[in-house]
Amino acid sequence: MLTTMKVFLWWFVVGATMALSVLMLQGGIRDVMQAQGSVWTLKLAELLTTIIGGGLLGGCIALILDRIKKS
């Protein structure tokens, strides 16, 4: 159980970092910084859901591949 959690957390961080790097390359961070007022919070929420989604994708794929490797 502990090794499964370590695998998931490691690949969650890697996936989130990759999603953040793609957002930075596409100019998503610039859009957040230039947004004003309530639009800023919406853009920030959009950015965070993308980063968390990338982390979940990386973590889940790692768990699936780990399970296949063990069987």
C-alpha angles and dihedrals in degrees: 000000000000093000090049090053092048091051092049095047093047094051091041089059092045092049093047091049091050091050090050092050092051090050090050092050092050094048098250092135090053090054091054093049093049095046117105132211121338091353087068092062092047092051091047091051090049090050094049094048090052092051093046090046090054090050093049091048092051093045095048094047089050091052092049093049091045090053091049091049092053095051 
